Amino acid sequence: MPFIKGIEGFLQKPAPGFLPVIEQMNKYGIIGQSKSIILAYTKAQKASQSNASILIEGESGTGKEVFCQAIHNIGKRDSGPFVKLNCAEIPETLLESELFGYEKGAFTGAGKRKLGKFELANDGTIFLDEISEMSLSLQSKLLRVIEDKTITRVGGLENIPINVRILSATNRDLWQHVSKKQFREDLYYRLNVIYFRLPPLRERREDIPLLIDFFIKMYMKSENVVIKSIDEEVVRLLISLSWSGNVRQLENVIHHAIIMTYDDMISLDDIPENIYSSIPAGVIHSKSGFVKKDDVIITDIDLNEMEKTQILKALEQSRWKITEASEILGIHRNTLRQKIKKHNLK
């Protein structure tokens, strides 16, 4: 399916060797072709073939749940259930019974036995999101479950065997919580057999045009509208922003734009006004075509300068080794040579 008009000029051609991986990623809803997201996926793919616990850290909106679902789907437990629980959404007094279940009469209102998430996930995967929000008392019970491979329902006496793989995620630095005695160190090591970090959107800006195209097409279907193009100034603006809410925030902006547009083209008028609040005061923004990227003002002619700066940084980091610099940038070395010549870098 062709790209929405207005996006093509912002797309970077991935290295041919990455194309099979990118196709696999897309199959599981992971959109991108930057080196950082490809490395994260290949690590997840490798980890999926084991039964080891995995800890994923990353800012809110970076796609931790999407990655965990992919790990389950491509792993050995794909035929089993995938059960998820957000530890921050459930009050501490209820979280234990959600995890381990309860027996009839265990407490007021427990009219019948209820199975917990661990039992429901038996022979499959349990995904514990926002694991840093779990209380210390419940952490000790979770540690015992991991060590004994059994659970005991609230109000029960029976030790019930379980066979569950644990995937956990947090938007915090979990080791900092350990250092502050807010998270058990022994549990940390049990959950952190395999670790990786998902990059924030600002570290993979080259993926933003792909994500814009993906979300436009997705919401065209759900909202039953037709979008034929997007103003290039909108794409330029969205590439430039810091995205504190990451992919989830970008998705919401595109959804808003599709609902608010009056025709089949997304323009700056369709972008929510609060997006501009992330551009520091004193920086003028208008439809004449400039936006702010961190501390650099980008205009129509400054995109080339931004590319030149990124290439120069990669070359300096690699001590001007073309192959290594091309890997940092996620482009083929022949493409890098062409760009070095284009920007007259020496």
Backbone torsions as a table, in degrees:
resi	resn	phi	psi	omega
1	MET	NA	127.0	-176.5
2	PRO	-65.6	158.4	178.8
3	PHE	-73.9	152.1	174.3
4	ILE	-59.3	135.7	-178.7
5	LYS	-59.3	134.9	-179.2
6	GLY	107.0	-13.3	-178.4
7	ILE	-98.3	-28.6	-170.9
8	GLU	-52.4	-40.6	-175.6
9	GLY	-67.7	-11.6	-178.7
10	PHE	-102.0	-2.6	-175.7
11	LEU	-83.0	140.3	174.1
12	GLN	-104.4	140.3	-179.5
13	LYS	-81.1	121.4	-179.1
14	PRO	-72.9	156.3	175.0
15	ALA	-61.3	137.7	-176.2
16	PRO	-52.5	-35.5	-178.5
17	GLY	-66.0	-18.7	-178.8
18	PHE	-87.6	-13.9	-172.1
19	LEU	-59.0	-44.1	178.1
20	PRO	-61.5	-37.6	179.2
21	VAL	-66.8	-42.9	-179.7
22	ILE	-61.8	-40.4	178.0
23	GLU	-63.0	-40.4	177.0
24	GLN	-64.6	-44.5	178.7
25	MET	-57.2	-47.3	-179.2
26	ASN	-59.0	-35.3	-180.0
27	LYS	-60.1	-31.9	-178.3
28	TYR	-102.8	15.6	175.1
29	GLY	80.4	16.4	176.8
30	ILE	-101.1	109.1	-172.1
31	ILE	-103.6	124.1	177.7
32	GLY	158.7	167.0	176.5
33	GLN	-144.6	10.8	177.7
34	SER	-70.9	156.5	-178.4
35	LYS	-61.8	-39.1	-175.6
36	SER	-65.5	-39.3	-178.8
37	ILE	-77.1	-32.5	176.7
38	ILE	-66.5	-42.8	178.3
39	LEU	-62.7	-40.5	178.5
40	ALA	-63.2	-41.0	-179.1
41	TYR	-68.9	-43.5	-179.5
42	THR	-63.7	-33.9	175.9
43	LYS	-67.8	-42.5	177.9
44	ALA	-63.9	-39.3	179.0
45	GLN	-61.7	-44.3	178.5
46	LYS	-64.9	-44.5	-178.5
47	ALA	-65.9	-27.8	-176.1
48	SER	-63.8	-22.2	-176.0
49	GLN	-82.9	-0.3	176.6
50	SER	-109.0	177.9	173.7
51	ASN	-107.6	8.9	-176.4
52	ALA	-69.1	151.0	175.4
53	SER	-68.6	145.9	-178.8
54	ILE	-126.6	134.8	173.6
55	LEU	-113.5	125.0	177.5
56	ILE	-115.2	125.3	174.5
57	GLU	-110.2	147.1	179.6
58	GLY	173.4	153.5	179.8
59	GLU	-61.6	160.4	176.4
60	SER	-58.8	134.6	176.7
61	GLY	88.8	6.3	-179.0
62	THR	-86.0	-9.6	175.6
63	GLY	103.1	29.4	-176.5
64	LYS	-63.5	-41.5	179.9
65	GLU	-67.2	-38.3	178.5
66	VAL	-61.6	-42.2	178.7
67	PHE	-64.7	-42.6	-179.6
68	CYS	-64.7	-39.6	176.5
69	GLN	-62.8	-40.2	178.6
70	ALA	-64.6	-41.7	178.7
71	ILE	-59.0	-43.0	177.8
72	HIS	-64.7	-45.3	-173.9
73	ASN	-67.0	-32.5	-177.9
74	ILE	-98.0	0.8	-176.7
75	GLY	-93.4	-174.0	-177.4
76	LYS	-73.3	-15.8	-175.8
77	ARG	-103.3	19.5	-174.0
78	ASP	-62.4	-24.7	179.3
79	SER	-80.8	-11.4	178.6
80	GLY	-93.1	176.9	-178.3
81	PRO	-73.7	152.1	170.8
82	PHE	-115.9	109.7	-174.5
83	VAL	-115.0	130.5	-177.6
84	LYS	-120.7	150.2	179.8
85	LEU	-148.2	126.9	175.8
86	ASN	-93.3	112.6	-174.5
87	CYS	-68.6	-18.4	-178.5
88	ALA	-86.7	-15.2	-174.3
89	GLU	-89.7	-15.3	-173.3
90	ILE	-113.8	130.6	178.7
91	PRO	-55.5	147.6	-176.5
92	GLU	-55.7	-37.0	-177.9
93	THR	-66.8	-21.9	-178.5
94	LEU	-103.2	-16.4	-172.5
95	LEU	-64.2	-38.3	-179.7
96	GLU	-60.9	-45.4	-179.1
97	SER	-69.6	-29.5	175.7
98	GLU	-66.5	-39.8	-178.6
99	LEU	-73.9	-46.4	-169.1
100	PHE	-111.0	-6.1	-178.7
101	GLY	79.3	-179.7	179.1
102	TYR	-151.7	159.7	178.3
103	GLU	-93.1	158.1	175.4
104	LYS	-57.3	130.2	178.7
105	GLY	81.8	8.7	-178.7
106	ALA	-64.5	-30.0	178.1
107	PHE	-159.3	170.9	-179.2
108	THR	-59.3	125.5	-179.5
109	GLY	98.1	-9.4	178.6
110	ALA	-83.3	78.3	-174.8
111	GLY	-76.0	-19.5	178.5
112	LYS	-153.6	164.6	179.8
113	ARG	-64.4	141.8	175.9
114	LYS	-130.4	131.9	176.1
115	LEU	-79.4	140.9	178.5
116	GLY	-88.2	176.2	-176.6
117	LYS	-61.8	-35.4	-179.3
118	PHE	-65.2	-42.7	178.0
119	GLU	-67.1	-38.7	179.3
120	LEU	-66.1	-27.0	-178.9
121	ALA	-91.7	6.2	-175.5
122	ASN	-55.6	134.2	-176.0
123	ASP	68.7	13.7	178.5
124	GLY	-136.0	-138.9	-173.8
125	THR	-129.2	138.7	170.6
126	ILE	-114.1	133.2	180.0
127	PHE	-111.2	114.3	-179.8
128	LEU	-103.5	101.3	-179.3
129	ASP	-85.8	151.7	-178.5
130	GLU	51.2	50.2	-177.0
131	ILE	-62.6	-24.0	-178.9
132	SER	-66.1	-17.5	-177.4
133	GLU	-86.4	-2.1	-179.0
134	MET	-75.1	137.9	-178.5
135	SER	-68.4	157.5	-179.3
136	LEU	-61.7	-39.0	-179.1
137	SER	-64.5	-39.0	179.3
138	LEU	-75.4	-30.1	175.6
139	GLN	-58.9	-40.8	-179.6
140	SER	-65.3	-35.8	177.8
141	LYS	-70.3	-37.3	177.4
142	LEU	-65.5	-40.0	177.9
143	LEU	-59.8	-42.1	180.0
144	ARG	-65.7	-37.1	177.4
145	VAL	-62.8	-43.7	-179.7
146	ILE	-64.3	-41.6	-176.8
147	GLU	-73.0	-41.1	-175.2
148	ASP	-90.6	-17.3	-175.5
149	LYS	57.2	35.7	174.2
150	THR	-139.4	156.5	172.9
151	ILE	-126.6	157.0	174.2
152	THR	-125.4	122.5	179.6
153	ARG	-64.9	150.4	176.3
154	VAL	-60.2	127.6	-178.1
155	GLY	83.0	3.8	-178.9
156	GLY	-110.5	168.9	179.1
157	LEU	-117.5	-19.2	-174.6
158	GLU	-77.0	133.9	171.8
159	ASN	-88.1	117.0	-173.5
160	ILE	-104.1	119.5	180.0
161	PRO	-65.1	141.5	176.9
162	ILE	-134.4	151.9	176.8
163	ASN	-130.3	89.3	-171.5
164	VAL	-133.5	137.6	171.4
165	ARG	-93.8	136.4	-177.0
166	ILE	-106.0	122.0	169.6
167	LEU	-112.0	129.9	179.5
168	SER	-129.5	155.5	-177.1
169	ALA	-145.1	155.3	177.6
170	THR	-156.5	149.8	174.4
171	ASN	-96.4	9.5	177.8
172	ARG	-106.4	169.0	169.2
173	ASP	-86.2	101.2	-171.4
174	LEU	-66.3	-31.1	179.0
175	TRP	-65.6	-33.5	175.6
176	GLN	-62.5	-36.9	176.2
177	HIS	-65.9	-37.4	175.9
178	VAL	-63.6	-44.6	-179.0
179	SER	-61.8	-30.7	179.8
180	LYS	-92.7	9.9	179.6
181	LYS	63.0	27.0	177.6
182	GLN	-98.3	-8.4	178.0
183	PHE	-144.2	137.7	-175.9
184	ARG	-67.6	131.1	-179.4
185	GLU	-66.9	-39.2	-179.8
186	ASP	-65.5	-37.0	176.6
187	LEU	-69.4	-38.1	178.5
188	TYR	-54.7	-46.4	-178.6
189	TYR	-71.0	-28.9	176.8
190	ARG	-68.6	-38.6	-178.9
191	LEU	-81.1	-24.3	-170.0
192	ASN	-104.0	43.8	175.6
193	VAL	-66.6	-44.1	174.0
194	ILE	-122.5	132.6	-175.5
195	TYR	-130.2	139.9	163.1
196	PHE	-154.4	160.1	-176.3
197	ARG	-112.9	135.6	175.4
198	LEU	-90.3	131.5	-176.9
199	PRO	-72.2	141.8	173.2
200	PRO	-68.6	162.3	-175.3
201	LEU	-62.7	-33.1	-179.5
202	ARG	-66.6	-15.9	177.2
203	GLU	-93.5	-0.8	177.3
204	ARG	-142.3	55.7	-176.3
205	ARG	-60.0	-28.0	-179.1
206	GLU	-65.0	-15.1	177.9
207	ASP	-85.8	-12.8	-174.7
208	ILE	-61.3	-44.8	177.3
209	PRO	-58.6	-39.0	177.7
210	LEU	-63.8	-41.7	179.5
211	LEU	-67.6	-39.2	177.1
212	ILE	-58.7	-48.5	-179.7
213	ASP	-60.7	-43.8	-179.4
214	PHE	-61.6	-46.9	-177.0
215	PHE	-71.4	-34.5	175.8
216	ILE	-59.7	-48.5	-178.2
217	LYS	-65.9	-36.3	-180.0
218	MET	-65.7	-46.2	-176.5
219	TYR	-81.5	-18.3	169.6
220	MET	-58.9	-40.5	-179.2
221	LYS	-70.6	-49.7	-174.6
222	SER	-70.0	-31.2	179.8
223	GLU	-95.5	-3.9	178.3
224	ASN	55.7	50.8	177.3
225	VAL	-127.8	167.3	178.4
226	VAL	-117.6	122.5	174.5
227	ILE	-118.0	120.9	-177.5
228	LYS	-98.6	-25.1	-176.4
229	SER	-157.0	167.1	175.5
230	ILE	-134.8	135.1	179.5
231	ASP	-59.2	132.4	-179.0
232	GLU	-60.4	-28.2	177.4
233	GLU	-65.8	-31.6	176.8
234	VAL	-66.9	-45.4	178.9
235	VAL	-60.9	-43.8	-179.5
236	ARG	-62.4	-40.8	177.6
237	LEU	-62.3	-47.8	-175.6
238	LEU	-67.3	-32.8	176.1
239	ILE	-66.5	-30.6	-171.2
240	SER	-83.3	-19.4	-171.4
241	LEU	-77.5	162.3	-175.5
242	SER	-81.2	-27.3	175.6
243	TRP	56.4	69.0	177.1
244	SER	-63.7	-27.5	177.9
245	GLY	-95.4	1.9	173.7
246	ASN	58.7	-142.9	-172.1
247	VAL	-61.8	-36.8	179.8
248	ARG	-62.5	-40.3	179.0
249	GLN	-66.7	-43.3	177.8
250	LEU	-60.6	-42.4	178.0
251	GLU	-58.5	-44.0	-179.9
252	ASN	-64.3	-37.3	179.0
253	VAL	-64.4	-44.2	179.0
254	ILE	-65.4	-41.5	177.9
255	HIS	-59.5	-46.2	177.9
256	HIS	-57.9	-46.5	-176.9
257	ALA	-62.5	-40.8	-179.4
258	ILE	-65.6	-38.3	179.3
259	ILE	-70.1	-38.1	-171.6
260	MET	-89.2	-15.1	-178.9
261	THR	-68.0	146.3	-178.6
262	TYR	-97.9	-6.1	179.6
263	ASP	-141.3	-158.7	-176.2
264	ASP	-95.9	17.1	178.0
265	MET	-128.9	131.9	176.2
266	ILE	-85.3	125.0	-179.6
267	SER	-122.1	177.7	179.3
268	LEU	-59.9	-29.8	179.6
269	ASP	-64.7	-21.1	-176.7
270	ASP	-90.5	-6.8	-179.0
271	ILE	-82.9	134.9	-178.7
272	PRO	-58.8	139.3	-174.8
273	GLU	-61.8	-32.1	-176.6
274	ASN	-68.1	-13.4	175.5
275	ILE	-62.2	-36.1	-177.8
276	TYR	-70.0	-17.0	179.8
277	SER	-68.4	-17.3	177.6
278	SER	-80.0	-8.0	174.7
279	ILE	-90.7	123.4	-174.3
280	PRO	-55.2	147.8	177.6
281	ALA	-58.9	144.9	-179.9
282	GLY	97.8	-12.8	176.7
283	VAL	-99.1	117.9	-177.8
284	ILE	-75.0	136.4	173.0
285	HIS	-130.4	136.0	-178.3
286	SER	-154.3	179.6	179.9
287	LYS	-77.1	-1.7	179.9
288	SER	-74.0	-9.5	168.3
289	GLY	103.9	58.5	165.1
290	PHE	-150.0	150.8	-179.6
291	VAL	-142.4	-179.2	-175.5
292	LYS	-119.3	126.1	173.9
293	LYS	-112.2	106.7	-176.4
294	ASP	52.0	-111.3	-179.5
295	ASP	-106.3	16.4	-177.1
296	VAL	-120.1	128.1	175.7
297	ILE	-83.9	127.1	-178.8
298	ILE	-108.4	128.9	173.2
299	THR	-117.1	-175.5	-179.6
300	ASP	-55.3	-34.2	-176.1
301	ILE	-93.4	-5.5	-174.9
302	ASP	-89.9	-9.0	178.1
303	LEU	-63.2	-38.0	175.9
304	ASN	-62.8	-38.3	-179.8
305	GLU	-66.8	-37.4	177.8
306	MET	-64.5	-41.8	177.7
307	GLU	-62.7	-43.4	179.9
308	LYS	-60.2	-42.6	-179.5
309	THR	-63.5	-43.7	-179.5
310	GLN	-64.9	-40.1	178.4
311	ILE	-64.7	-43.3	-179.3
312	LEU	-62.6	-40.7	178.6
313	LYS	-62.2	-43.7	-179.7
314	ALA	-64.5	-40.4	178.9
315	LEU	-64.6	-42.5	179.5
316	GLU	-66.7	-39.9	-180.0
317	GLN	-64.3	-34.6	-178.6
318	SER	-94.1	6.3	-176.8
319	ARG	56.3	40.7	174.4
320	TRP	65.0	27.8	172.6
321	LYS	-89.3	113.1	-170.6
322	ILE	-59.1	-46.1	-177.9
323	THR	-62.0	-45.8	-179.2
324	GLU	-66.6	-41.3	179.5
325	ALA	-64.9	-38.0	179.2
326	SER	-65.4	-34.2	177.4
327	GLU	-68.6	-38.8	177.2
328	ILE	-60.7	-42.3	-177.0
329	LEU	-82.0	-16.7	-178.6
330	GLY	75.2	29.0	178.5
331	ILE	-127.0	162.6	179.4
332	HIS	-70.1	148.4	-177.0
333	ARG	-63.1	-31.4	176.8
334	ASN	-67.2	-37.1	176.1
335	THR	-64.4	-40.1	179.0
336	LEU	-63.1	-42.1	179.1
337	ARG	-60.5	-39.7	178.6
338	GLN	-63.9	-40.2	-179.1
339	LYS	-71.6	-34.7	176.1
340	ILE	-61.5	-42.5	178.1
341	LYS	-66.7	-41.6	-179.8
342	LYS	-59.8	-42.1	-177.3
343	HIS	-92.1	2.2	177.8
344	ASN	56.7	46.6	179.4
345	LEU	-90.2	135.7	-178.6
346	LYS	-135.0	NA	NA
